């Protein structure tokens, strides 16, 4: 039936070692799978060459360290081989600049992913600018453990979006985007908190006793991401901490959670932000903040359990829930307030909720 079939073999390893193919249709980048007559296995598609002939193919290659390279190829580069891995490199532009892709749009079908992209473009340029401006004003840098995608967003929003949108399914794209935007939103909330209590400088205590003017941002650390200093007062800021590095997979070493572990399902031990005045302990902190950057429909069903478990384990003096979006469910708000959780929704740049959150944090921590 078809004269020439080409097998496109993708490597579904996320943004570390992954390879993905897209076909350009007008200004839209479409997944290669939409041209396939057969899916052999995950990421392996058999495509009739006549269906992609005279089109442009984009090859997105992630290195094992998370660096992204993009090749722009004529479809004819694949015409002489049964396996797309052996395409004619001479018919491709090697390592094109990501800026060239700004004129294009990835085909997106999931409404939740479409909304996440809109949120990113509507709010996060301002959020990122406020984070970076604050860092510049106080002379500190933000360093990451391995979060290449978050770093890409901070350098350029569209480049960050590209790193997520090249992934092979809307589910994976959404997860990538949610994680990156959540980190950025949490950093912004730390900025709001630090401004509210008048932090004058930051120090990050590196092992062996040395210090540096950075925020060391990574998940799952039992140590503060930075220390804020105001006069003689020290404040420890924790970013997605947990009691020890492997606690999320070795929770049986947490005797305080025996009752919680009796139930089935996910165990919540990694809150978004903890702030402590004068000490760097996770036990009985002054303020625990849970940040929600996605619409409530994605988290409202579990947030009560989540906060209950955080409170049972960490025993914070005050607990706060902040949300980028409005929480329209009044029953949920009532339930949260009955738990003595401070709720601030619509927390986004330019909204009056910013001043409300800062006054609340100032009252709690001063």
C-alpha positions in Angstrom: 0.0 0.0 0.0 2.8 2.4 0.9 6.1 2.5 -1.1 8.4 3.7 1.7 7.9 3.2 5.5 10.2 4.9 8.0 10.5 3.8 11.7 10.9 6.8 14.0 12.4 5.6 17.3 12.1 8.0 20.1 13.8 7.7 23.5 11.2 8.5 26.2 13.6 9.5 29.0 12.1 12.9 29.8 14.5 15.8 29.7 17.6 13.8 30.4 18.6 11.6 27.4 15.3 11.9 25.6 14.8 12.3 21.8 11.5 13.4 20.2 10.3 14.1 16.6 7.9 16.8 15.5 6.5 17.7 12.1 5.9 21.3 11.1 2.4 22.0 9.7 2.1 25.7 9.0 3.1 27.2 12.4 2.2 24.2 14.4 4.5 21.4 15.6 2.8 18.1 15.6 3.9 14.8 17.2 5.3 12.3 14.8 2.9 9.7 16.2 0.0 11.5 14.4 1.5 10.4 11.1 2.0 6.8 12.0 0.2 3.8 10.6 1.6 1.6 13.3 3.0 1.9 16.8 5.5 -0.8 17.4 6.2 0.0 21.0 6.5 3.0 23.3 8.0 5.7 21.2 8.5 3.7 18.0 6.2 4.7 15.1 6.1 3.4 11.5 5.3 6.4 9.2 4.6 6.4 5.4 7.2 8.7 4.0 4.7 10.1 1.5 2.7 11.6 4.5 5.7 13.7 5.6 7.3 14.3 2.2 8.3 18.0 1.6 7.7 18.8 5.3 10.1 20.0 7.9 11.0 17.7 10.8 12.3 18.9 14.1 14.5 16.6 16.2 14.7 17.5 19.9 17.6 15.8 21.6 18.3 16.1 25.4 21.7 15.1 26.7 22.1 13.0 29.8 22.8 16.2 31.6 19.6 17.8 30.5 21.0 20.1 27.8 18.6 20.5 24.8 19.7 20.5 21.1 17.3 21.0 18.2 17.9 19.9 14.6 15.8 21.2 11.8 15.6 18.7 8.9 14.0 18.3 5.6 11.8 15.2 5.6 13.8 13.9 2.7 16.7 13.4 5.2 14.7 10.3 6.3 13.6 9.0 2.9 16.5 6.6 2.2 16.4 4.7 5.5 13.9 2.3 7.1 15.1 3.6 10.5 14.9 7.4 11.3 18.0 7.1 13.6 20.1 6.8 10.4 18.9 10.0 8.7 21.0 12.2 6.5 22.6 14.8 8.8 23.7 16.8 5.7 20.0 17.7 5.1 19.6 19.2 8.6 20.6 22.4 10.4 22.5 21.4 13.4 21.8 23.0 16.8 19.3 25.7 15.8 18.6 28.5 18.3 15.5 27.9 20.5 14.6 31.5 19.7 13.6 30.4 16.2 10.8 28.3 17.7 9.1 31.3 19.3 7.2 31.8 16.0 5.8 28.3 16.3 3.2 26.6 18.5 3.2 23.0 19.8 -0.1 21.2 19.2 -1.8 20.8 22.6 -5.1 18.9 23.1 -5.5 18.7 26.9 -7.5 21.7 28.3 -5.6 21.6 31.6 -2.3 21.8 29.8 -3.7 24.7 27.6 -4.6 26.5 30.8 -1.2 25.9 32.4 0.5 27.4 29.4 -1.8 30.4 29.5 -1.1 30.9 33.2 2.6 30.7 32.6 2.5 33.4 29.9 0.1 35.6 31.8 1.7 35.6 35.3 5.2 34.1 35.3 7.1 36.7 33.4 6.3 39.1 36.2 6.8 36.5 38.9 10.2 35.6 37.5 11.2 39.3 37.1 10.3 40.0 40.8 12.4 37.0 41.9 15.4 38.0 39.9 15.1 41.7 40.7 15.0 40.8 44.4 18.1 38.7 44.1 19.9 41.5 42.3 18.8 44.1 44.9 20.3 42.0 47.8 23.2 40.6 45.9 22.4 36.9 46.0 22.2 34.2 43.3 19.9 31.2 43.0 21.6 27.9 42.4 19.9 24.6 41.7 20.8 21.0 42.3 19.7 19.4 39.0 16.6 21.5 38.0 17.6 22.4 34.4 14.0 23.1 33.4 13.4 25.5 36.3 16.7 27.3 35.5 15.6 27.6 31.8 12.3 29.2 32.9 14.2 31.8 35.0 16.4 32.6 32.1 13.7 32.8 29.5 10.0 31.8 29.9 9.5 30.5 26.3 12.7 28.4 26.5 11.3 26.8 29.6 8.0 26.1 27.9 9.7 24.5 25.0 11.6 22.1 27.3 8.3 20.8 28.7 6.2 20.9 25.5 8.6 18.7 23.5 7.8 15.8 25.8 5.8 13.0 24.1 2.4 13.1 25.9 0.2 15.9 27.3 0.3 14.1 30.6 4.1 14.3 30.7 4.1 17.9 29.4 1.6 18.9 32.1 3.6 17.3 34.9 6.9 19.0 33.7 5.1 22.3 33.5 3.4 21.9 36.9 6.7 21.0 38.7 8.7 23.9 37.2 6.0 26.5 37.8 5.4 25.2 41.3 9.1 25.7 42.2 9.0 29.2 40.7 5.8 30.1 42.5 7.3 28.8 45.8 10.4 31.0 45.3 8.2 34.0 44.7 6.3 33.3 47.9 9.6 33.2 49.8 10.5 36.5 48.2 7.1 38.0 49.4 7.8 36.6 52.9 11.3 37.9 53.0 10.2 41.4 51.9 7.4 41.4 54.5 9.8 40.9 57.4 12.4 43.2 56.1 15.3 40.8 55.3 18.5 42.8 54.7 20.8 40.1 53.4 21.0 36.3 52.8 23.6 33.7 53.7 23.7 30.1 52.7 25.8 27.9 55.0 27.7 25.4 52.9 29.1 22.3 54.6 32.5 22.7 56.4 31.3 26.1 57.7 31.8 28.4 54.7 29.1 30.8 53.6 27.9 32.2 50.3 25.3 34.8 49.1 23.1 32.2 47.4 19.8 30.4 47.7 20.6 26.6 47.4 17.3 25.4 45.9 16.7 21.7 45.9 14.0 19.3 47.0 14.1 17.0 50.0 16.9 18.6 52.0 16.8 18.7 55.8 18.7 22.0 55.7 17.6 25.5 54.9 17.8 26.8 51.4 19.0 30.1 52.8 19.2 32.2 55.9 17.7 35.6 55.9 19.1 38.3 58.2 17.5 41.4 59.6 19.6 43.3 62.1 20.5 40.7 64.7 17.6 38.3 63.8 18.1 35.2 61.7 15.4 33.4 59.7 15.8 29.9 58.3 14.0 29.4 55.0 13.3 25.8 53.9 12.3 24.9 50.4 10.4 21.6 50.0 12.2 20.1 53.0 12.0 16.7 54.6 13.6 15.3 57.8 16.4 13.5 56.0 17.4 13.1 52.3 15.7 9.7 51.7 12.7 10.2 54.0 10.2 10.0 51.2 11.3 6.4 50.4 12.4 5.3 53.9 9.5 6.7 55.9 9.6 3.6 58.2 12.4 5.5 60.0 9.9 8.2 61.0 8.3 6.9 64.3 6.2 10.1 64.6 4.2 9.0 61.5 3.2 5.5 62.8 -0.5 6.5 63.0 -0.4 8.2 59.6 1.3 5.2 57.9 -1.6 3.0 59.0 -3.6 4.3 56.1 -3.0 3.6 52.4 -2.0 6.0 49.7 0.6 8.8 49.4 2.4 9.9 52.6 2.8 13.7 52.9 6.1 14.6 54.5 7.5 17.3 52.2 5.8 20.7 52.7 6.6 23.5 50.2 8.0 26.2 52.6 9.0 26.3 56.3 10.2 29.5 57.9 11.7 29.6 61.3 12.9 32.6 63.3 16.2 32.2 65.0 16.8 28.4 64.4 17.2 25.9 61.6 15.1 23.1 63.0 12.2 21.5 61.2 10.5 20.6 64.5 7.8 23.0 65.7 8.5 25.7 63.0 7.0 29.2 63.2 5.3 29.0 59.8 4.5 26.2 57.3 3.3 27.4 53.9 1.7 25.2 51.3 1.7 26.7 47.8 -0.7 25.8 45.0 0.1 27.1 41.5 -2.5 24.9 39.7 -6.3 25.3 39.7 -8.1 23.9 42.8 -9.7 21.1 40.8 -6.3 19.4 40.7 -5.7 19.4 44.4 -8.8 20.2 46.4 -9.7 16.6 47.1 -6.5 15.8 49.0 -5.4 19.1 50.5 -7.1 18.5 53.9 -5.3 15.2 54.3 -2.1 16.8 53.1 -2.2 19.6 55.6 -3.4 17.4 58.4 -0.3 15.1 57.9 2.1 18.1 57.7 0.7 19.5 60.9 0.8 16.1 62.7 4.4 15.6 61.8 6.0 19.1 61.9 3.7 20.7 64.5 4.0 24.3 63.1 2.8 27.2 65.2 1.1 28.6 62.1 0.0 27.0 58.8 -0.8 28.9 55.6 -2.2 27.8 52.2 -1.7 30.2 49.3 -3.2 29.6 45.8 -2.5 31.4 42.5 -6.2 30.7 41.6 -9.4 31.5 43.4 -10.8 28.8 45.7 -14.5 29.0 44.9 -15.4 26.0 47.0 -16.7 27.7 50.2 -17.0 24.4 52.0 -13.3 23.7 51.4 -12.4 27.2 52.7 -14.5 26.6 55.8 -12.9 23.2 56.5 -9.5 24.7 56.1 -10.2 27.6 58.5 -11.7 25.2 61.0 -8.2 23.6 61.0 -6.8 27.0 61.8 -5.2 27.2 58.3 -4.7 30.7 57.0 -6.1 30.8 53.5 -5.0 33.3 50.9 -6.2 32.7 47.3 -5.7 34.7 44.1 -2.1 35.3 45.2 -0.7 36.6 42.0 1.2 39.7 40.9 -0.8 42.9 41.2 -3.6 41.4 43.3 -4.5 42.9 46.7 -3.9 39.5 48.1 -0.1 40.2 47.9 -0.4 42.9 50.6 -2.7 40.7 52.6 -0.2 37.8 52.5 2.7 40.0 53.4 0.9 41.6 56.4 -0.1 38.1 57.6 3.4 36.8 57.4 4.8 39.8 59.1 2.4 39.5 62.0 3.2 35.8 62.3 7.0 36.1 62.2 7.8 39.4 63.7 
